[in-house]
């Protein structure tokens, strides 16, 4: 069992930066991949980024590649999403999620994640 709590969301101007944090509790976090997803009003929840359990592999949606960076600290049971050069289209509720799957090709699949945080709002003004 893993419990996840996101923080770090807020209001920022276009071109600005935010750093989201996902704090976890539970024994399996250090062996779980962490994914970041987002959901804008009226849209489906979409994949943003993922990081493997060891941190050695990261994967990004094309829309955020080069702007967002995943990291994690298994000793602190945290995972971060650094978001730079934010755009108004990045406005959404951001969720972190955890999964024990090891097939990296599944990291972008929402249904493969077992545990979810409550989400944090990110608003980017133009």
C-alpha positions as a LaTeX table, in Angstrom:
\begin{tabular}{lrrr}
\hline
Residue & $x$ (\AA) & $y$ (\AA) & $z$ (\AA) \\
\hline
Unk1 & 0.00 & 0.00 & 0.00 \\
Unk2 & 1.27 & 3.48 & $-0.90$ \\
Unk3 & $-0.27$ & 6.81 & 0.05 \\
Unk4 & 0.66 & 9.83 & $-2.06$ \\
Unk5 & 0.29 & 13.54 & $-1.37$ \\
Unk6 & 1.14 & 16.20 & $-3.94$ \\
Unk7 & 2.17 & 19.75 & $-3.15$ \\
Unk8 & 3.76 & 22.72 & $-4.88$ \\
Unk9 & 1.01 & 23.77 & $-7.24$ \\
Unk10 & 0.00 & 27.36 & $-7.67$ \\
Unk11 & $-0.44$ & 30.30 & $-10.02$ \\
Unk12 & 2.46 & 31.34 & $-12.23$ \\
Unk13 & 2.92 & 33.50 & $-15.29$ \\
Unk14 & 3.80 & 32.02 & $-18.64$ \\
Unk15 & 7.51 & 31.33 & $-18.82$ \\
Unk16 & 7.74 & 30.76 & $-15.09$ \\
Unk17 & 8.58 & 27.64 & $-13.11$ \\
Unk18 & 7.03 & 25.45 & $-10.45$ \\
Unk19 & 8.26 & 22.38 & $-8.64$ \\
Unk20 & 5.73 & 19.77 & $-7.64$ \\
Unk21 & 6.48 & 17.30 & $-4.88$ \\
Unk22 & 4.92 & 13.91 & $-4.30$ \\
Unk23 & 5.40 & 12.66 & $-0.76$ \\
Unk24 & 4.79 & 8.96 & $-0.21$ \\
Unk25 & 4.23 & 6.64 & 2.69 \\
Unk26 & 4.31 & 2.89 & 2.46 \\
Unk27 & 6.97 & 0.26 & 2.17 \\
Unk28 & 6.75 & $-0.29$ & $-1.57$ \\
Unk29 & 7.45 & 3.28 & $-2.73$ \\
Unk30 & 11.15 & 2.64 & $-3.25$ \\
Unk31 & 10.33 & $-0.20$ & $-5.65$ \\
Unk32 & 7.55 & 1.65 & $-7.46$ \\
Unk33 & 7.74 & 3.68 & $-10.62$ \\
Unk34 & 6.17 & 7.11 & $-10.26$ \\
Unk35 & 4.09 & 8.73 & $-12.94$ \\
Unk36 & 2.80 & 12.26 & $-13.28$ \\
Unk37 & $-0.51$ & 12.92 & $-14.99$ \\
Unk38 & $-2.63$ & 16.01 & $-15.46$ \\
Unk39 & $-6.25$ & 16.78 & $-16.12$ \\
Unk40 & $-7.53$ & 20.03 & $-17.54$ \\
Unk41 & $-11.22$ & 21.00 & $-17.28$ \\
Unk42 & $-13.32$ & 19.05 & $-19.74$ \\
Unk43 & $-10.43$ & 16.85 & $-20.79$ \\
Unk44 & $-9.26$ & 13.36 & $-19.96$ \\
Unk45 & $-6.39$ & 12.76 & $-17.60$ \\
Unk46 & $-3.20$ & 12.57 & $-19.64$ \\
Unk47 & 0.30 & 11.30 & $-19.09$ \\
Unk48 & 3.01 & 13.87 & $-18.39$ \\
Unk49 & 6.12 & 12.07 & $-17.16$ \\
Unk50 & 7.38 & 9.00 & $-15.34$ \\
Unk51 & 10.46 & 7.86 & $-13.47$ \\
Unk52 & 11.55 & 4.31 & $-12.75$ \\
Unk53 & 11.94 & 3.00 & $-9.21$ \\
Unk54 & 15.70 & 3.57 & $-9.27$ \\
Unk55 & 15.52 & 6.94 & $-10.96$ \\
Unk56 & 17.70 & 5.70 & $-13.80$ \\
Unk57 & 14.96 & 5.96 & $-16.43$ \\
Unk58 & 12.67 & 8.86 & $-17.17$ \\
Unk59 & 10.04 & 9.28 & $-19.84$ \\
Unk60 & 8.16 & 12.38 & $-20.94$ \\
Unk61 & 5.19 & 13.29 & $-23.05$ \\
Unk62 & 6.22 & 15.18 & $-26.17$ \\
Unk63 & 4.34 & 18.25 & $-24.98$ \\
Unk64 & 6.62 & 18.68 & $-21.94$ \\
Unk65 & 9.90 & 17.20 & $-23.16$ \\
Unk66 & 12.76 & 19.60 & $-22.58$ \\
Unk67 & 10.73 & 21.69 & $-20.10$ \\
Unk68 & 9.81 & 19.21 & $-17.33$ \\
Unk69 & 12.19 & 17.02 & $-15.32$ \\
Unk70 & 11.42 & 14.11 & $-12.99$ \\
Unk71 & 13.51 & 13.20 & $-10.02$ \\
Unk72 & 13.09 & 11.13 & $-6.87$ \\
Unk73 & 14.69 & 10.50 & $-3.50$ \\
Unk74 & 13.88 & 7.04 & $-2.19$ \\
Unk75 & 15.46 & 7.75 & 1.18 \\
Unk76 & 12.98 & 10.59 & 1.68 \\
Unk77 & 10.15 & 8.79 & $-0.16$ \\
Unk78 & 9.58 & 11.75 & $-2.44$ \\
Unk79 & 9.34 & 12.37 & $-6.15$ \\
Unk80 & 9.51 & 15.79 & $-7.78$ \\
Unk81 & 8.44 & 17.28 & $-11.07$ \\
Unk82 & 10.36 & 20.41 & $-12.01$ \\
Unk83 & 8.37 & 22.41 & $-14.54$ \\
Unk84 & 10.12 & 25.19 & $-16.45$ \\
Unk85 & 9.00 & 27.53 & $-19.21$ \\
Unk86 & 5.38 & 26.93 & $-18.30$ \\
Unk87 & 2.69 & 27.65 & $-20.85$ \\
Unk88 & $-1.02$ & 28.42 & $-20.40$ \\
Unk89 & $-1.82$ & 25.00 & $-21.91$ \\
Unk90 & $-0.03$ & 23.40 & $-18.94$ \\
Unk91 & $-2.88$ & 24.56 & $-16.70$ \\
Unk92 & $-4.42$ & 21.49 & $-15.07$ \\
Unk93 & $-4.70$ & 19.48 & $-11.89$ \\
Unk94 & $-1.51$ & 17.44 & $-11.58$ \\
Unk95 & $-1.48$ & 14.00 & $-10.03$ \\
Unk96 & 1.32 & 11.69 & $-9.02$ \\
Unk97 & 0.78 & 7.96 & $-9.14$ \\
Unk98 & 2.73 & 4.86 & $-8.24$ \\
Unk99 & 2.97 & 1.44 & $-9.83$ \\
Unk100 & 4.96 & $-1.74$ & $-9.31$ \\
Unk101 & 5.06 & $-2.56$ & $-13.01$ \\
Unk102 & 8.50 & $-2.89$ & $-14.51$ \\
Unk103 & 7.56 & $-2.74$ & $-18.19$ \\
Unk104 & 8.63 & 0.75 & $-19.13$ \\
Unk105 & 6.37 & 0.79 & $-22.15$ \\
Unk106 & 3.43 & 0.85 & $-19.73$ \\
Unk107 & 4.56 & 3.92 & $-17.82$ \\
Unk108 & 2.34 & 6.22 & $-19.85$ \\
Unk109 & $-0.78$ & 4.08 & $-19.33$ \\
Unk110 & $-3.06$ & 5.52 & $-16.68$ \\
Unk111 & $-4.69$ & 2.17 & $-15.89$ \\
Unk112 & $-1.37$ & 0.60 & $-14.92$ \\
Unk113 & $-1.05$ & 2.75 & $-11.81$ \\
Unk114 & $-2.40$ & 1.43 & $-8.53$ \\
Unk115 & $-2.05$ & 4.42 & $-6.22$ \\
Unk116 & $-2.92$ & 8.07 & $-6.79$ \\
Unk117 & $-2.55$ & 11.32 & $-4.94$ \\
Unk118 & $-5.35$ & 13.84 & $-4.57$ \\
Unk119 & $-3.91$ & 16.26 & $-7.10$ \\
Unk120 & $-2.57$ & 19.81 & $-7.00$ \\
Unk121 & $-3.74$ & 22.70 & $-9.16$ \\
Unk122 & $-1.32$ & 24.39 & $-11.54$ \\
Unk123 & $-2.52$ & 27.54 & $-13.25$ \\
Unk124 & $-0.42$ & 29.34 & $-15.85$ \\
Unk125 & $-1.55$ & 32.82 & $-16.84$ \\
Unk126 & $-0.72$ & 34.35 & $-20.21$ \\
\hline
\end{tabular}
